[in-house]
């Protein structure tokens, strides 16, 4: 017994020591590739963004973990290892931390998400960072499945934040200090509830035969355009690009820029219910000859553009160009040079309000009988105040050249007629799209969007206080 006693003591001490070295199960992102520096601080911009903030996309919250969930770092040490281990339809769920990785998604549909997916807490967006270290942060190759989703990250310091070469859903992310926040080419999908800011080029870039719904985002303070779209040659099914219910502000070139190419392409643009504010050049700028350097030429783009119920304010130019542009129920305010330039040929601007612009219109087809020239009485959040002449001053039905271009049911607005601008009076409710039910199905793009516009507008937009700096 005396001989065994020292051995027993050694075994007991060893057991206690080993137990004290076991990693705590509450540790965050243990084993992840991270830095030890603090999370990046977003510098407040000199451009004030109103507190009418797009609500995070509801479909991305409170989703239970399923049996096909791979947890990083618990199950796999890195995000890419989790992606590689995932099967079609699996979820890769990433714990908070800073991950310096360059990711590739291909050959399958997966959901890549932070804990925001399961908890619905926006702090997980801020605290789960993927840093590209100057290379593309996430590549979604053309072989990726159409149900691919990226949800709830801060995506930063990349060449592209996301290089999208296949259709996917991009929901509730923060894109910061990339070249382009997201770069679509021959792809598209749903882009909703994101913040794009302080990117070196564009917030959102669309090239090739890309079709997308861009809604409920904040796109601000990017060093070129908020949204840049090149109208590359395209034939086949008509591409619908829907840009609605966004705040597009403080970008150093155009809020939205369309760049034309020689051939007329099968594209239709719906630009609806947006606040386009304080961009350095043009709210909506049209260029041609593949030239993206804005010079206010106001190009004669022949593709159809619906510009409906937007508030376009504090830009040098409001809208420049368009040979097939229908502008209805908008507010044009404080354009320091010109509100409308060369909106001509087959275009028309009707039921709009102009106020305090250096020049309201030049070489543009403006219907003077339906146009208001009066102070819209906007508050600091660009809401219509009581007594505004823009209240119930819009139109629910409009025909142009024998075509019905707008036909809203009474359920699509309150009062006797739609209000002008992006927001209903005395509410944080966005303009409702001119389709009571929009069903969009493209087998080759792989997604279906069904949208009952009134209910969706009420659900998706709310005030959540001051935005992240």
N, C-alpha and C positions, 0 to 999 in steps of 0.2 A: 504493500500500500504506500509506503514512504517513497518508493521508486516511481510509482504512478502519479503521485501528487504534483510534481513539477510539470509533467507532461500535460495533465488536466488543466493546470493554470495557464500554460501556454496556449492551449486550444481555446479556452474561454476568452482570454485577452484578444486572440486573433479574431474570434467571432465578433466581439464587440467592435473592434477596429473596422472590420469589413462592413458591419452594419452602418457605422457612422459615415462611411464613404459612398453608400448607395445614393444615386441621384434622386432628388425629391421628385415625386410625380407632378407637383405643381410648377415645376420649372418651365419657363417659356422658351420655345424654339431651341431646346438643347440639341446640339448636333447639327443645327442649320449652319450654312455658310453665312456668317454675318460679320459686321464690323462692330466695334465697341463704342462707336461714336453715337451721339444723340441723334434722334430722328431729325430730318431736315426741317428747318423752320421756313415757312412760306412768308416772304416779305410782303407786308400789305402794299397794295398798289395805290398809286395816286388817283387812279380812276375808281370812283365809288360805285360799287355794285349794289343795286337795291336789294332789300331783304326779301323780296318776293322770289324765293328760291325754289327751283324745281325739286319736287319730292323724290326721294330715292324710289326706284322702280319696285313696285309692290311684290312682283313675282319673285324677287330675289331674297326675300326675308322669311325667317321662321320656317325654313325647310328642314325637316328632320334628317338626321344622318341615316343612311340606308346601309344595307349589307355590303354594297359596293363602294364603301368609303375607304380611301387610303389617307392616313393622317401623317402629316409632315411636322415634326421630325420623328414622331413616335414609331410609325411603321416604316418610313423611308427617310434617310438622313437629309436629303435635298429635295427641292421641288421637282427638278428634272428626273430624279430617281422615282419619285412618286408618279410622274406622268408616264415614264417608261413602264412602270409596273401596272398601270391602270388598264383595264379592259374597256371595250366600247360600252358607254353608258355609265361608267364609274365617276365618282367625285373624288378629286384630290383636294383635301381640306388642310389648309396651311395655318399653323399657329403663329401668333404675333412674333415679330422679329424683323431684322434687316437681312435680306437674302441677296447676296451679290451673285447673280446667275444670269445666264442667257439661255432662254427656254425655247424649245421647239415642240409644237403639237402637230402630229401628223398621223395618218392611217386610222383614225378613230374619232368618235365624238366623246368628249369628256366635259365635266364641269370642274374648272379650276377656281377655287374660292378661298377666301379668308373666313374667319369665324363670323363675319358679317352675315354669311349665308344662313347660319343656324340661329344666331342671336339677334340679328337685326340692329345691332348697336354700331353706330357710325364710327366709334373710336377704333374699331377693328380695321376700318379702312385706313385710318391714319397710322396705325401701329403695325400694319403688315405691309412691309416695303419690299419691292423687288427692284434692285438697282442694277442697271445694265452696264455700268462702268464704260460708257461711250459706245457700246455695241447695241444692236437691237435687243430689247428686253425680252419680248415674246414674239416668236415667229409662228404663225399659223399657216401651214403649207397648204397647197391646193388639194392635197389628199386628206385633209382633216374633215371629219364628218360634219354635217350641217347642224347638228344639235350641240356643237361646241359652245361653251359659255365661259366667260372670264368675269368674275364677280368679286368686288370688294377689296381692291388693293390700291396702294400708292405705287405707281409705276413711273420710275424716274431715271434720269441720267442715261438715256438710251439714244442711239441713232434714230430708230423709231421706237416709240413706246410699245406699240403693237404693229407688226408687219402682217397685214391680213391678206392672205391670198385665197381664202375660202370664206364662205358665208359663216357668220357666227353671231352670238349675242355678247355685247360688251355692256355690262351693267354696273353702275355704282362704283366706279373707280375714280382715282385722282391721278391725272397725268401731269407730271411736273418736270421741267428742265430736260425734256427730250428734244430732238430735232423736230420731227412731227410727233404729235401725241399719238395719233393712229394713222397709218398709211394703208388705204385700201387699194387693191389693184385687181380688177376682174373678180370682185367679191362683193361683200356688203353684209346686210343683216340688220339687226336691231341695235341701236346705239342709244342708251337711255340712262339718265340719272348720274352722268359722269361730270367731273370738273376737269377742264383742260386749261391750264394756265402756265404762263412763263415758259412756254416751249420756244425753241430757237427759230423755228420756221412756222408751220401751221398747227393749229389745234387739231383739225381733222382734214385729211387730204384724200380726195377720191380721184382715182385714175382708171382708165380702161373702161370695160363694160361693168360698171359697178352700180348696184341698186341698193338703196339703204333708207331706213327710217332713222332720222336723227332727231330725238325729242327729249325734252325735259333736262337738258344739259346746261351747265354754265361754261361758256367758252370765252375766256377773258385774258387780256394782257399777253397774248402771244406775239412774237416779234414779226410775224408776217400776217397772214390772214387767219381769221377765226376758222372759217371753212373755205377750202379751195377745191374747186371741181374742174377738172379738165374734160372737155367734151370730145374725147378721142372718137375716132371712127367707130360706129356701132351700127349693126343691122340685126334684124331679128325682132323678138318680142320687145315692146317698148319698155324702156327702163323708167321707173318712177322713183324720183328722189324726193323724199318728204322731209322737210325741215320745219319743225313746229315746236312751239312752247319752250323755246330756248331763250336764255339770256346771252347775248353776244356783244361783248363790251370791251373797250380799251385795247383792241388789237392794233398793231402798229402799221397795218396796211388796210385791208378791207374787212368788214365784218363777214361778208360772204362774197367770194369772187368766182365768177364763171369765166372760163377761158375757152374760146371757141377754136375749132379746127376747120379746115376747108369744107368738108362734107357735112350736109345736114344729117344729124343723127336722130335715132328713134328714142328721144328722151322727153319726159315731162317733169317739170319742177313744181312742187307745191311748197310755198314758203308762207307759213301761216302761224299767226299767234305768237310771234317772237318779239322780244324787246331787243332792238339793234341800236346800241347806244355808245357814243363816245369813241368810235373807232377813228383812226388817224386820217383815213382817206375817204372811203366810201362805205355807206351802209351795205348796199348791194352794187358791186362793180362788175361791169361786163367788158371783157377784153377779147381780142381776136388774134389770129395769126400765131397761135400757140405762145403768146407773150403774156407773162404774168406780172410784169413790172407796171403797176398801175400808173397811167398817165391821163386818166379821165377822158379817154377817147370815146367812151359810151358806144360800144360796139353794137352792130346790128345783128344780134344773135337771133336766128329764126326759130329756135326751139321754143315751145310753149312754156311760159312761166306764169303761174298763178301767185300773185302777191296779195294776200288777203289778211286783214285785221292784224297788221303789225304796227308797233310803235317805233318809228325810226327817228332818232333824236340825237342832237349834238354831234353829228358827223359833218365834215366839210361838204360832202355830196351825199344826198340821200340815196338816190337810184340813178345810175348812169348807164343808159343803153337799153336795148330790147326792141325787136321788131315784132314780137308776138307775146307781149306781156300784158296781163290783165291785172290792174291794181285797183282793189276795192276795199273800202272800209278801213283804210290806214290813216295814221296820224304822222305828218311830216313836220318836225319841229326843230328850230334852232340849227338849220343847216347853214354853216358859215359861208358857203359859196353858192350852192345851188341844190334845191331839193330834187327836181326831176330834170334829167338831161337826155334828150334824144330817145324818149320813150315814144316811138313813132311807128310809121308804117301800119301794121295790123294791130297795134297796141291801143289800149285805152286806159285812162285813169278816171275813175268815177267814184262818187261817194267817199271822198277823202277829205281830210282837214289839213290845211297849211297854216302855219303860224311862225312868225319871227324868223323866217328864212331870209338870207341875203337876197336870193331870187327864188321864187316858188317853182317856176318851170321855164324850160327853154326847149324849143323844137319838140314839143311833146303833145300828145293827143289827150287833152284834159277836158272833161265834160264840165263846163262851167256851171250848168244848171243844177248839178248835184253836188258841187264842191263847196266846202265851207272855208272861210278865211276868218278864223276867230281863235282866241286863246282857249285851249282845251281844258285849262284849269287842272293840270296834273299836280299831284303832290310829290314828295321826295322819292316815293317808290313808283312813280309813273302811273299811279292810279288816277282815275277820273274822280274829281271831287264833286259834291252836290252842286247842281247848277251848271255843270259843264255842258257846252253845246254839242259835245260828242256823244252824249247819252241818247240812245235810240235814234241816232242820225244815220245809221248805216242802212244797207239794203239786204234783204233776205233772198231776193230773186233778181237775177241779171242776165240779160241776153245780149249777145254781141255778134254781129254779122250772121244772124240766123241761128246761133248756137246758144243753148242754155248753159252758161258757165257757172252759175250759182243758183241753188234752189234749196234753201234751208227750211226745214219744217219748224213750226212754232216752238217745238220742244228744244230747239238748238239755241235759244236765246231767251232772256227775260225781257219783259216789257213788250211794247208794240213793234219794235224793230231792233236789230243788233246795234250794240254800241260800236263806236269807232275805236281802233287801237287793239292792243294785245289783251287787255284785261277788262272784264265786266266792271261796271261802276260799283265802288265800295265793297269790293271783294278781291280775294286773291285767286280768282278763277280765270283760267286762260280762255281765250277764244276757242270755240268748238269748231272742229274741222267741217268743211262743207259736205260731209258724207255722214248721214245719220248712222249708217252702218258701213264701215269700210272693211271689206274682206279682200285680202291680197294674197294670192297663192301663185307661186312660181315653182314648178317642179325642179327646174334646173338650179334655182337658188336654194331650195330646200327649206323654206319657212313659210308659215301662215300667220298673218296678223289679223285678228278680229277686234274691232275697236268701236264700241258704242260711245260716240264722241262726247256726249254730254256727261255721262257718268264717269268716263275716264278723266275728263278735264277736272271734274270736281274732286275725284279721288287723288289725282296725281300732283296737283299743285297746292301748296300751302305755304304759309310763312313759318320758317323755323328760326327766325332771328338772324343776326348778322352772320354772313358767310365766313368760312375759314379764311384767314387773312391772305 
